[in-house]
């Protein structure tokens, strides 16, 4: 994959980062904010469908998602795809490449996205100079592991309809917390192919399962994605207690 050029100019300064206005994210102290502002090299804007990171490649950058959606996935040699998680504002991506030398998964933009860009080589400075921020990086990685645990439970033990209910409830919960869903209409910009690739179902089986939730009036499928009609019903059907997330860090 050819490198996507990084924009050196900044539309968003760290001091006025829109994520800092969200109650979900913890505040930086003055020294941390100054370091992160120096750590940041610019911003990257990508179109919907663009590949941000590719499995097997090396990339000199880390990214924090500032605006938009994306998803992480792995491919089998024959092209079959498994979506392993979705990325949203506040998520740190590219850390795997920093610690393991090359990416073990790919990331694609689900919508137009803006990402803050950090030099991978400066990561050690963060660990040396700001142990609190280093702890935050560890927390972010641990949170990712926790989400993967829940997703694996879903794929391995929930029925198809429970899997779909969980996925939709999970995405709505995360997206609402970071401002991706505003207003009274809950819409997710995902296709049934995205659902199939996340849940490990065939497209035909996915379509039949979607129809069951439509018949229960829990969601409506439109050309632009999924409209959620009954989030409480989906959460109950999935036997999911919700995210239980408190104030969280970001870089």
N, C-alpha and C positions, 0 to 999 in steps of 0.2 A: 504494500500500500504506500502510495506517495504521501509524504508528510503534508498535513494541512497547515498552511502558513498561519502563524500567530500574529494577531494584531497587537502592535506595541502600544498603541494608544488605549487609554482606559475610559470607558463610558461610565464605569462605576468605581469610585475610589473606595478603598477599604474602610475609610472613616465613615462613609455614607453607604455602606453595603446594604442592599435591600433585605438581605437575610437577617441583619441585626434588628430589624423592626419586628421580626417574628418572635413571639413569646416562646416558641419551641427551642430556640437556640440561646446558649449562654452568652454572656457579654465577655469581651476581651478587656483585660486591663491595659493601661497605657503602653507598657513595654511590649506586651504581646502584640498589640495592634501595630506598633511601629515595626516590629520584626516581620509580621505577616505582610505588611505593605511593601517592605523591601524584598521579601521572598517572592512576591508576585511579579511576574515578568510581563504580563499583558492579559489580553482576553482573546478567546477564540469563539468565533461565531460559525455555526455549521447549519446546513439545511436539513430538513427532514429526510431521512433515508441515508445520510452520510455516515461513513464508518469513521469513528473517532480513534479507536485503537483496534489493532488486529492481532489475533492469536498468533504467537510465534515470532512477533516482531519486537524490536527494541525501540523505546521512545525516550527522549531526553526530558520529558515533562510529566508532571502530575497535574491533575485537574480537579477543581471543585466545581460542581454543577451550580450555576447561578440562576439560570432560567431554562425551563423546558424539561422534557422527558427523554429518556433513552432506555435501552435494555442491554443486558449482558448476555452473551450466548456462546456456545461451543458447537463445533461442527464435527460430524463424523466424516470419514474419507469420501463417502458416497453423497455428501451434501445435506444429509439430514441434520436438522438444527434443534438444539435444546436451549431454550431461554432459561437462564438460571436465576435472574433477578432483574428488577427494573431500577433505574437510577433517576433521582429527582434532586431538586435544589438542596444543597447542603451536603450531598454525597461526594466523597473523595474517590476518584478513579485513577488508575494507573499505578497505585501503590504496589501491586503485585509485580509489575515490571521493575520497580525500583529495588525490590528485595530479592527477586528471583532471576533477574537478568533479562527475561523476556516475558511477554504477556502470555498467560495461560487461557485467556478468553478474549473475545472481541466485544466491542461496544458500538451500537448503532443508535443514531438519533431517531426517536419516535416522533419528534416535533422539531421545529427550529429551536436551536439551543445556543446558549451563551455559557462559556466556561471560563473560570479564572485559571490562568496558567502559571505553574510554579516549576522552577528548575529542579530536576531530580537530584542533581549534584549538591544542592543546598540542604537536602533533607538531614544530613548529619549535623549541620549547624543548628537545626531546630532541636535535635536531641541533646546537643552539647549545651546550648545556651538557654533553652526554655523547656525544662523537664515537664512543666504543666501541659505544654502543647504536645510534647511527646506522648504523654499519657492520653491526650485527646485522640491522637492518631491510633493508639492502641485500642481505645474505646470504640472508635469508628470501625476498626477491623473486627472487633469482637461483636459489634452489633450486626455486621454483615454475616458473620458466622451464625448468629442467632436466627436471623431471617432465613438463612439457608436450611437450618435445622427444621424450622416450621414448614418450609416448602417441601423438604424431603418427606416429612411426616404426611403432608397432604397427598403427594404423588404416590407414596407407598401404602397408605392406609385409608384415606378417605375414598368414598365412592365418587364416580364421575360428577354427579350433581353437587356433592359436597365440595369437591375440588374447585369447581367453577364458582360456587358461592363464596368459598374462602378467597379465591384469587380476586374476585371483584371487590369484596369487602376490604381485603388487605390493601388493594390499590387505592380505593376511595379514601380509606383512613389515612394512608401516607400522603396522598396528594392534597387532601383537605388541609392537613397540618402545615404544609409548606406553601400554600397559596396557589396551587395549580388548578383547584376547583373553586370557583367563586359563584355566588348567586344561588338560586334555588335549584337549578338543574345540575344533577351530578352526571357528568359525561367523561368517559375514558376514551382516549384516541387509539384504541386497539382494534385489530381485526380478529376474525375468528381463527385465522392462521396463527396470529400471535398467541391466542389462547391455547390452540392445539399444541404449539411448540413449547409452551410453558408447562402444560399439564400432562404431556406425554400421551395424548390421545390422537387418533386419526381425525382428519378434518370432518369426515362424515359423522363420527361419533360426537365430535364437538358440536356440530350443527344440531344433532338430535338433543343433546344436553341443553344447549341454549334454548331450544324450543320449549323444553320442560319449564325453564325458569320464566320464559315469556308467558306461558300458559298460567303460571302461578302469579303473574303480574308483578314479578320482582325486578324485571328489567325489560328494556326495549332495545332492539338492535337497529341502528340506522347506518346509512352509508358512511358517516363520519366516525362511527364507533358505537360504543355501548352507553346507553342512558340507564342509570340506576334509579329504580322506582321505590324499592323497599330495602334500604340498607340494614335495618334491624332484622328483617326477615332473613336476609342473606347471612348475617352474622350468626343467627340462631341455627339456621340450616347447616352451616359449616361446623357447628360446635366449637366456635372460636370465641375467646373471651376478649378479643380486641388487642391493640398493640401494647397497652399499659406503659406508654412511653412518657418519660418526664423530660425536663430540660436537657438538651443534648448539645455536645460541642460540634464545631465545624472549623475547618481551616480556611 
